Every structure is written in structure tokens, then in C-alpha cells.
Amino acid sequence: MNTLDKGKEGEDMACAHLKKQGYRIRHRNFYYQKAEIDIIASKDDTLAIVEVKWRFSDFYGTPETFVTPKKRKLLARAADFYVQKFHWKGETRFDIISIVGQPPNHSLTHIEQAFYFV
């Protein structure tokens, strides 16, 4: 499985999970300058900016530990642009969906409010 296929499959699993939890998927792979937001979803009056990280093993650390400060900053810029462009008035938060293992023997963890920006 190449990296692009793995990324798409991970995002598909994340979207399926979010939908089961009552989220509406608003956009996938939203680009702004050098940033890409994997999934933008909403539930009630909350907009979730979701970064999906998938590793076949957590030997080198859990997937969420690979969301670097630089990536967080890029996500914050892209989220700010999205909120302004689409006139979002509710709460906005940053989530991470962490996937470990290969289907069907994988675990998926949804970390709400994984990080903050002021």
C-alpha cells in the first residue's frame, strides 16, 4: 500500500467513525497555502478540524505524537482561513484521530480538543 492509498484509507476510516458519532463531514483535504486539513466536520455548533494519523505500529510512539508544532501552526492558519471564508460562527476545535494497526485488527482513537490556539 503506497502512502497516498494509506492516507485515503485512514481518512475513510476516520470519516466513518465521525459519521457514526453524529458528525457531518463538511470537507476533506482542504488546502490553504502550505497546509492541508484532512477532515473538517461539524456537530451541533462545533467545527472540528481533524488531523488523521495512522501508523501500523506504535513502536516509535503513538500516531498523535507525530503532529508537530509546525503542523499545528499550519492547521491553525488554515482553520482561521476556513472559518472566515465560510463565515463559521460556532466553536472551533482541533481534534486528532489516531489509528494504530492494520484493518481489521486496528484501534481508532478520537482525541477531541487535542491542542489549542489562542
C-alpha positions as CSV (number, residue, x, y, z in Angstrom):
1,M,0.0,0.0,0.0
2,N,1.5,3.3,-1.0
3,T,1.4,6.4,1.1
4,L,-1.5,8.1,-0.8
5,D,-3.6,5.0,-0.6
6,K,-2.9,4.6,3.1
7,G,-3.8,8.2,3.7
8,K,-7.1,7.9,1.9
9,E,-8.0,4.7,3.7
10,G,-7.1,6.2,7.1
11,E,-9.3,9.3,6.3
12,D,-12.1,7.0,5.1
13,M,-12.0,5.1,8.4
14,A,-11.9,8.4,10.3
15,C,-14.9,9.8,8.3
16,A,-16.9,6.6,9.0
17,H,-16.2,6.9,12.7
18,L,-17.1,10.6,12.8
19,K,-20.4,9.9,10.9
20,K,-21.3,7.2,13.4
21,Q,-20.8,9.8,16.2
22,G,-23.2,12.2,14.5
23,Y,-20.8,14.5,12.7
24,R,-21.4,16.0,9.3
25,I,-18.4,15.8,7.0
26,R,-18.1,19.3,5.5
27,H,-14.8,19.0,3.6
28,R,-11.9,16.5,3.1
29,N,-8.4,17.5,2.1
30,F,-9.0,21.3,2.4
31,Y,-5.9,23.2,1.3
32,Y,-4.8,26.7,2.3
33,Q,-1.3,27.8,1.3
34,K,1.1,25.1,2.6
35,A,-1.5,23.5,4.9
36,E,-3.9,20.6,4.4
37,I,-6.7,19.9,6.8
38,D,-7.6,16.2,6.5
39,I,-11.2,16.5,7.6
40,I,-13.5,19.3,8.5
41,A,-16.6,18.1,10.3
42,S,-19.3,19.7,12.4
43,K,-21.7,18.6,15.1
44,D,-24.2,20.9,16.7
45,D,-22.4,24.3,16.8
46,T,-18.8,22.9,16.9
47,L,-16.5,22.7,13.9
48,A,-13.8,20.0,14.3
49,I,-10.6,20.4,12.4
50,V,-9.4,16.8,12.3
51,E,-5.9,15.6,11.6
52,V,-5.7,11.9,10.9
53,K,-2.5,10.0,11.8
54,W,-2.1,6.3,11.1
55,R,0.8,4.0,12.0
56,F,0.9,0.3,11.5
57,S,2.7,0.1,14.9
58,D,3.1,2.4,17.9
59,F,6.7,1.1,18.4
60,Y,8.1,4.6,17.8
61,G,5.3,6.4,19.6
62,T,1.5,6.8,19.2
63,P,0.4,8.4,16.0
64,E,-0.8,11.7,17.6
65,T,2.8,12.4,18.8
66,F,3.7,12.9,15.2
67,V,1.5,16.1,14.9
68,T,4.4,18.5,15.2
69,P,4.2,22.1,16.5
70,K,4.8,23.2,12.8
71,K,1.9,21.1,11.6
72,R,-0.3,22.6,14.4
73,K,0.6,26.1,13.4
74,L,-0.3,25.4,9.7
75,L,-3.6,23.8,10.8
76,A,-4.4,26.9,12.8
77,R,-3.8,29.2,9.9
78,A,-5.9,27.0,7.5
79,A,-8.7,26.8,10.1
80,D,-8.7,30.5,10.6
81,F,-9.0,31.0,6.8
82,Y,-11.8,28.4,6.6
83,V,-13.8,30.0,9.4
84,Q,-13.6,33.4,7.7
85,K,-14.3,32.1,4.2
86,F,-17.4,30.1,5.3
87,H,-18.5,32.6,8.0
88,W,-18.5,29.9,10.8
89,K,-20.0,31.4,14.0
90,G,-19.7,28.4,16.4
91,E,-16.9,26.9,18.3
92,T,-13.8,25.6,16.5
93,R,-11.6,22.9,17.9
94,F,-8.6,20.8,16.8
95,D,-9.0,17.0,17.0
96,I,-6.8,14.1,16.1
97,I,-7.9,10.7,15.0
98,S,-5.2,8.2,15.8
99,I,-5.2,4.8,14.1
100,V,-2.8,2.0,15.1
101,G,-2.6,-1.3,13.3
102,Q,-3.9,-2.7,10.1
103,P,-7.6,-3.4,9.4
104,P,-9.4,-5.3,10.7
105,N,-7.2,-5.5,13.7
106,H,-6.7,-1.8,14.3
107,S,-7.6,0.7,17.0
108,L,-9.0,4.1,16.3
109,T,-9.0,6.8,19.0
110,H,-10.7,10.2,18.5
111,I,-8.9,12.8,20.6
112,E,-11.2,15.9,20.9
113,Q,-9.5,19.2,21.7
114,A,-6.1,17.7,21.1
115,F,-4.4,21.1,21.1
116,Y,-5.3,24.7,21.4
117,F,-4.5,28.1,19.8
118,V,-5.4,31.4,21.3
